[in-house]
Amino acid sequence: SEYIIPDGITEIGIRAFDNCYSLTNITIPNSVTSIGGAAFDKCKNLTHINLPNCVTTIGDCAFDNCINLISITIPKSVEFIGPCAAGYYADMENVYSGLVQKFKIIGYKNSGAHKYALENGIWFEEYINAFDVSGDCKVDVHDIKAMNSHILCVDSDLDVAQSSDYNADGTVNVFDLMRLKRQIINVF
């Protein structure tokens, strides 16, 4: 009922978990960058998917016919979401019947997830957390790594670096990192 995809896997292939009715929870590692078409088609017992920050592509019908899927969290890294990738179900003749009831996409405003939700009439919940430096819709150790790269000037993305200035002193420094670490400790 639960499956953990091994770290190091970079792609979930086309129809990889198709018709896995017993699948209730899937853990996708940060190494995965692509989810193939119909990869989780008809996984009727999945209720939530949280995609890691390295995923850039979600194929056509990737989460099609997941009738109990109530939410999918999509990070900023996702650039392409194929038609009917999530939120849809079909009847016995594979004719699309409509949207899954109460389904929502959780992600960042003006992201690929937001665009997909708007284009498909799907409920969108904006993820807002100033401590999510990495953009993966959660506050964890990846945010500390991203913050460290800002402090060490490894990351050249000025907008992201400036958003990490939690005490608004004009620089991203160890004091901002400590505040992020305290936030993570409070979350757990």
C-alpha positions as CSV (number, residue, x, y, z in Angstrom):
1,S,0.0,0.0,0.0
2,E,3.0,2.3,0.5
3,Y,5.9,2.5,-1.8
4,I,9.2,4.4,-1.6
5,I,10.9,5.0,-4.9
6,P,14.7,4.5,-4.4
7,D,16.9,7.5,-4.4
8,G,18.8,7.9,-7.6
9,I,15.8,7.2,-9.9
10,T,15.5,10.2,-12.2
11,E,12.3,9.3,-14.1
12,I,9.0,7.6,-13.3
13,G,8.2,6.0,-16.6
14,I,5.0,5.9,-18.6
15,R,2.4,3.8,-16.9
16,A,4.9,2.8,-14.1
17,F,2.2,2.4,-11.5
18,D,-0.9,2.2,-13.8
19,N,-3.8,0.3,-12.1
20,C,-2.1,0.0,-8.7
21,Y,-5.3,0.1,-6.8
22,S,-3.7,-0.8,-3.5
23,L,-1.2,2.1,-3.7
24,T,-2.1,4.6,-0.9
25,N,1.1,6.5,-0.5
26,I,4.1,7.1,-2.7
27,T,7.4,8.7,-1.6
28,I,9.2,10.3,-4.5
29,P,12.9,11.2,-3.9
30,N,14.6,14.4,-4.9
31,S,16.4,12.7,-7.7
32,V,13.2,12.4,-9.8
33,T,13.0,15.0,-12.5
34,S,10.2,13.6,-14.7
35,I,6.9,11.8,-14.2
36,G,5.8,10.0,-17.4
37,G,2.4,10.0,-19.0
38,A,-0.2,7.9,-17.1
39,A,2.4,7.0,-14.5
40,F,-0.2,6.8,-11.7
41,D,-3.3,6.3,-13.9
42,K,-6.1,4.6,-11.9
43,C,-4.3,4.6,-8.6
44,K,-7.7,5.0,-6.9
45,N,-6.5,5.0,-3.3
46,L,-3.9,7.7,-3.5
47,T,-5.1,10.7,-1.5
48,H,-2.2,13.2,-1.7
49,I,1.0,13.6,-3.7
50,N,3.8,15.9,-2.7
51,L,6.3,16.3,-5.6
52,P,9.9,17.0,-4.8
53,N,11.7,20.1,-5.9
54,C,13.6,18.5,-8.7
55,V,10.6,17.5,-10.8
56,T,10.3,19.6,-13.9
57,T,7.9,17.6,-16.0
58,I,4.5,16.0,-15.4
59,G,3.4,14.0,-18.4
60,D,-0.1,13.7,-19.9
61,C,-2.6,11.9,-17.7
62,A,0.1,11.3,-15.0
63,F,-2.4,11.2,-12.2
64,D,-5.5,10.5,-14.3
65,N,-8.4,8.6,-12.7
66,C,-7.1,8.9,-9.2
67,I,-10.6,9.4,-7.9
68,N,-9.6,9.8,-4.2
69,L,-6.7,12.2,-4.8
70,I,-7.7,15.3,-3.0
71,S,-4.5,17.3,-3.4
72,I,-1.2,17.5,-5.2
73,T,1.6,19.8,-4.1
74,I,3.6,21.0,-7.0
75,P,6.9,22.9,-6.5
76,K,8.1,25.9,-8.5
77,S,10.5,23.7,-10.4
78,V,7.7,22.1,-12.5
79,E,7.8,23.8,-15.9
80,F,5.6,21.5,-18.0
81,I,2.3,19.8,-17.0
82,G,0.6,17.8,-19.7
83,P,-3.1,17.7,-20.6
84,C,-5.2,15.9,-18.0
85,A,-2.2,15.4,-15.8
86,A,-4.2,15.6,-12.6
87,G,-7.7,16.2,-11.4
88,Y,-9.6,14.3,-14.1
89,Y,-11.4,11.0,-14.3
90,A,-12.9,9.0,-17.2
91,D,-15.8,6.6,-17.6
92,M,-15.5,2.9,-18.6
93,E,-15.0,3.9,-22.3
94,N,-12.2,6.2,-21.4
95,V,-14.3,9.3,-22.2
96,Y,-13.4,12.1,-19.9
97,S,-16.3,12.7,-17.5
98,G,-15.0,15.6,-15.5
99,L,-13.0,16.8,-12.5
100,V,-12.4,14.8,-9.3
101,Q,-14.6,16.4,-6.6
102,K,-12.8,18.5,-4.0
103,F,-9.5,18.1,-5.8
104,K,-7.0,21.0,-5.4
105,I,-3.5,21.9,-6.5
106,I,-1.2,23.4,-3.9
107,G,1.6,25.5,-5.3
108,Y,3.0,29.0,-5.9
109,K,1.2,31.8,-7.5
110,N,2.2,32.4,-11.2
111,S,3.9,29.0,-11.3
112,G,3.3,26.1,-13.8
113,A,0.9,24.6,-11.2
114,H,-1.1,27.8,-10.9
115,K,-1.3,28.1,-14.7
116,Y,-2.5,24.5,-15.0
117,A,-5.2,25.0,-12.3
118,L,-6.5,28.1,-14.0
119,E,-6.6,26.6,-17.5
120,N,-8.4,23.5,-16.2
121,G,-10.8,25.1,-13.7
122,I,-9.2,23.3,-10.7
123,W,-9.2,24.7,-7.2
124,F,-5.8,26.3,-6.5
125,E,-4.4,26.9,-3.0
126,E,-1.4,29.2,-2.9
127,Y,1.5,28.0,-0.8
128,I,2.9,30.9,1.2
129,N,5.8,30.4,3.6
130,A,8.7,32.9,3.7
131,F,10.9,30.2,5.0
132,D,10.5,28.0,1.9
133,V,13.8,29.2,0.3
134,S,14.0,26.1,-2.0
135,G,10.5,26.5,-3.5
136,D,9.4,22.9,-2.8
137,C,6.3,23.8,-0.8
138,K,7.8,22.7,2.5
139,V,10.2,23.9,5.1
140,D,13.0,21.4,5.6
141,V,16.8,20.8,5.3
142,H,16.7,21.8,1.6
143,D,15.9,25.3,2.7
144,I,19.0,25.4,4.9
145,K,21.1,24.3,2.0
146,A,19.6,27.0,-0.3
147,M,20.2,29.6,2.4
148,N,23.8,28.5,2.8
149,S,24.3,28.9,-0.9
150,H,22.9,32.5,-0.7
151,I,25.2,33.3,2.3
152,L,28.2,31.9,0.5
153,C,27.2,33.8,-2.8
154,V,27.1,30.5,-4.7
155,D,23.5,31.2,-5.9
156,S,23.3,34.1,-8.4
157,D,19.5,34.4,-8.2
158,L,19.2,37.8,-6.6
159,D,15.4,37.7,-6.1
160,V,15.6,34.4,-4.2
161,A,18.6,35.6,-2.2
162,Q,16.8,38.9,-1.2
163,S,13.7,36.9,-0.2
164,S,15.9,35.1,2.3
165,D,16.7,38.3,4.1
166,Y,14.3,37.6,7.0
167,N,15.5,40.4,9.3
168,A,15.4,43.0,6.4
169,D,18.9,44.3,7.1
170,G,19.9,44.3,3.4
171,T,22.1,41.2,3.5
172,V,21.5,37.4,3.7
173,N,23.7,36.2,6.5
174,V,24.0,33.8,9.4
175,F,21.3,35.6,11.4
176,D,18.8,34.8,8.6
177,L,20.0,31.2,8.6
178,M,19.5,30.9,12.3
179,R,16.0,32.2,12.0
180,L,15.3,29.7,9.2
181,K,16.7,26.9,11.4
182,R,14.4,28.0,14.3
183,Q,11.4,27.9,12.0
184,I,12.3,24.4,10.9
185,I,12.6,23.2,14.5
186,N,9.2,24.7,15.3
187,V,7.6,23.0,12.2
188,F,8.8,19.6,13.4
